[in-house]
Amino acid sequence: MKWALNRQFPRLGFGWHWVDGTNHDVRISDFRASNNLLGWVNCPNSATERGRNPNRWCYGQRLNVNLRFSLPPAGKRYLACHELGHTVGLRHETELHSDSCMRVVRDTTTSYSMEDVYAVRRHY
């Protein structure tokens, strides 16, 4: 996760720092889940949620990584890039030849496309 935070988040114009307690934008958790998801982002009941799709936002999101699956380093970087993208509002990319880590297939792409960068910068 630190790899994506250090290498990809700055391209979107964001910084990050670790905090303890409940005052956070995104809480990152890793554990063994019984589902078939590699990772997911959700807005728990304790979070503040406003708006409707596609402009819905959540303060206090939870990014979850499922340790049940063993991924090679490139797969871990893809997953971190992909799930962090959701925390800033990026949706799944359906274009087959996209160079974005937001593609819906498991991939080794570990960066955001220029379209992703522009979308986030326009939104924020």
ZAMARTOR-79374 format. One record per residue (C-alpha): residue number from 1; x, y, z. Coordinates in Angstrom, 2 decimals. Last residue first. Layout:
<recs>
<rec n="NUM" u="X" v="Y" w="Z"/>
...
</recs>
This chain:
<recs>
<rec n="124" u="-11.02" v="18.24" w="-6.36"/>
<rec n="123" u="-13.25" v="16.88" w="-9.13"/>
<rec n="122" u="-11.26" v="18.31" w="-12.02"/>
<rec n="121" u="-8.00" v="17.02" w="-10.51"/>
<rec n="120" u="-9.52" v="13.57" w="-10.06"/>
<rec n="119" u="-10.79" v="13.38" w="-13.64"/>
<rec n="118" u="-7.51" v="14.74" w="-15.07"/>
<rec n="117" u="-5.44" v="12.12" w="-13.23"/>
<rec n="116" u="-7.75" v="9.29" w="-14.28"/>
<rec n="115" u="-7.65" v="10.44" w="-17.93"/>
<rec n="114" u="-3.83" v="10.59" w="-17.69"/>
<rec n="113" u="-3.96" v="6.91" w="-16.73"/>
<rec n="112" u="-3.31" v="5.88" w="-13.15"/>
<rec n="111" u="-0.43" v="3.55" w="-12.43"/>
<rec n="110" u="0.32" v="-0.04" w="-11.54"/>
<rec n="109" u="-0.77" v="-1.99" w="-14.59"/>
<rec n="108" u="-0.05" v="-5.63" w="-13.69"/>
<rec n="107" u="-3.59" v="-6.77" w="-14.29"/>
<rec n="106" u="-6.50" v="-8.46" w="-12.68"/>
<rec n="105" u="-9.46" v="-7.35" w="-14.74"/>
<rec n="104" u="-11.70" v="-4.42" w="-13.83"/>
<rec n="103" u="-9.34" v="-1.75" w="-15.14"/>
<rec n="102" u="-8.68" v="1.00" w="-12.58"/>
<rec n="101" u="-4.91" v="0.39" w="-12.82"/>
<rec n="100" u="-5.10" v="2.49" w="-15.97"/>
<rec n="99" u="-3.29" v="1.95" w="-19.28"/>
<rec n="98" u="-6.59" v="1.28" w="-21.05"/>
<rec n="97" u="-6.65" v="-1.23" w="-23.89"/>
<rec n="96" u="-9.84" v="-3.05" w="-22.89"/>
<rec n="95" u="-11.75" v="0.09" w="-21.92"/>
<rec n="94" u="-13.92" v="-0.86" w="-18.95"/>
<rec n="93" u="-12.28" v="1.32" w="-16.32"/>
<rec n="92" u="-13.81" v="0.90" w="-12.89"/>
<rec n="91" u="-14.66" v="4.16" w="-11.17"/>
<rec n="90" u="-12.36" v="6.78" w="-9.66"/>
<rec n="89" u="-13.80" v="8.69" w="-6.72"/>
<rec n="88" u="-10.79" v="9.43" w="-4.53"/>
<rec n="87" u="-11.15" v="6.28" w="-2.42"/>
<rec n="86" u="-11.77" v="4.23" w="-5.57"/>
<rec n="85" u="-8.29" v="5.07" w="-6.85"/>
<rec n="84" u="-6.84" v="3.75" w="-3.60"/>
<rec n="83" u="-8.45" v="0.40" w="-4.45"/>
<rec n="82" u="-6.86" v="0.22" w="-7.92"/>
<rec n="81" u="-3.38" v="1.46" w="-6.97"/>
<rec n="80" u="-3.19" v="-0.93" w="-4.01"/>
<rec n="79" u="-4.46" v="-3.85" w="-6.10"/>
<rec n="78" u="-1.99" v="-3.14" w="-8.93"/>
<rec n="77" u="0.91" v="-2.86" w="-6.46"/>
<rec n="76" u="-0.10" v="-6.17" w="-4.82"/>
<rec n="75" u="-0.31" v="-7.84" w="-8.23"/>
<rec n="74" u="3.16" v="-6.55" w="-9.18"/>
<rec n="73" u="4.57" v="-7.94" w="-5.90"/>
<rec n="72" u="3.07" v="-11.41" w="-6.52"/>
<rec n="71" u="-0.32" v="-12.04" w="-4.92"/>
<rec n="70" u="-1.33" v="-14.61" w="-2.32"/>
<rec n="69" u="-5.03" v="-14.46" w="-1.62"/>
<rec n="68" u="-6.55" v="-14.89" w="1.83"/>
<rec n="67" u="-4.93" v="-11.60" w="2.83"/>
<rec n="66" u="-8.01" v="-9.68" w="1.61"/>
<rec n="65" u="-7.28" v="-5.96" w="1.49"/>
<rec n="64" u="-9.93" v="-3.57" w="2.79"/>
<rec n="63" u="-10.17" v="0.18" w="2.25"/>
<rec n="62" u="-12.55" v="1.72" w="4.78"/>
<rec n="61" u="-13.96" v="5.16" w="4.18"/>
<rec n="60" u="-14.18" v="7.72" w="6.99"/>
<rec n="59" u="-15.54" v="10.67" w="5.05"/>
<rec n="58" u="-17.72" v="9.36" w="2.24"/>
<rec n="57" u="-18.68" v="10.97" w="-1.04"/>
<rec n="56" u="-21.41" v="10.47" w="-3.59"/>
<rec n="55" u="-21.13" v="12.53" w="-6.78"/>
<rec n="54" u="-21.80" v="9.74" w="-9.31"/>
<rec n="53" u="-23.76" v="8.63" w="-7.43"/>
<rec n="52" u="-25.65" v="10.42" w="-4.70"/>
<rec n="51" u="-24.58" v="12.94" w="-2.11"/>
<rec n="50" u="-23.42" v="12.54" w="1.47"/>
<rec n="49" u="-21.82" v="9.95" w="3.73"/>
<rec n="48" u="-20.24" v="10.44" w="7.13"/>
<rec n="47" u="-18.76" v="7.21" w="8.45"/>
<rec n="46" u="-19.90" v="5.04" w="11.38"/>
<rec n="45" u="-22.16" v="2.94" w="9.14"/>
<rec n="44" u="-19.15" v="1.91" w="7.04"/>
<rec n="43" u="-18.40" v="3.43" w="3.61"/>
<rec n="42" u="-16.77" v="0.70" w="1.57"/>
<rec n="41" u="-13.64" v="0.04" w="-0.43"/>
<rec n="40" u="-12.74" v="-3.40" w="-1.72"/>
<rec n="39" u="-9.86" v="-5.84" w="-2.04"/>
<rec n="38" u="-8.98" v="-9.23" w="-3.49"/>
<rec n="37" u="-12.63" v="-10.22" w="-3.43"/>
<rec n="36" u="-13.69" v="-13.87" w="-3.20"/>
<rec n="35" u="-15.27" v="-13.59" w="0.25"/>
<rec n="34" u="-14.09" v="-15.34" w="3.42"/>
<rec n="33" u="-11.91" v="-12.44" w="4.52"/>
<rec n="32" u="-8.39" v="-12.83" w="5.87"/>
<rec n="31" u="-7.26" v="-9.42" w="7.09"/>
<rec n="30" u="-5.85" v="-6.13" w="5.86"/>
<rec n="29" u="-7.24" v="-2.78" w="6.87"/>
<rec n="28" u="-6.71" v="0.72" w="5.47"/>
<rec n="27" u="-8.72" v="3.53" w="7.05"/>
<rec n="26" u="-9.55" v="6.39" w="4.68"/>
<rec n="25" u="-10.44" v="10.01" w="5.48"/>
<rec n="24" u="-9.43" v="9.77" w="9.13"/>
<rec n="23" u="-10.32" v="11.06" w="12.59"/>
<rec n="22" u="-11.10" v="7.82" w="14.43"/>
<rec n="21" u="-7.84" v="7.09" w="16.20"/>
<rec n="20" u="-4.30" v="6.77" w="14.93"/>
<rec n="19" u="-2.95" v="8.64" w="11.94"/>
<rec n="18" u="-0.57" v="7.77" w="9.11"/>
<rec n="17" u="0.13" v="10.44" w="6.52"/>
<rec n="16" u="-0.93" v="11.15" w="2.96"/>
<rec n="15" u="-0.44" v="13.49" w="0.04"/>
<rec n="14" u="-2.74" v="14.08" w="-2.88"/>
<rec n="13" u="-2.30" v="15.85" w="-6.24"/>
<rec n="12" u="-3.36" v="12.89" w="-8.35"/>
<rec n="11" u="0.23" v="12.23" w="-9.42"/>
<rec n="10" u="1.17" v="12.37" w="-5.71"/>
<rec n="9" u="-1.11" v="9.35" w="-5.10"/>
<rec n="8" u="0.85" v="7.12" w="-7.50"/>
<rec n="7" u="4.37" v="6.63" w="-6.14"/>
<rec n="6" u="4.22" v="7.17" w="-2.37"/>
<rec n="5" u="0.65" v="6.01" w="-1.70"/>
<rec n="4" u="1.00" v="3.22" w="-4.26"/>
<rec n="3" u="4.20" v="1.87" w="-2.67"/>
<rec n="2" u="2.83" v="2.40" w="0.84"/>
<rec n="1" u="0.00" v="0.00" w="0.00"/>
</recs>
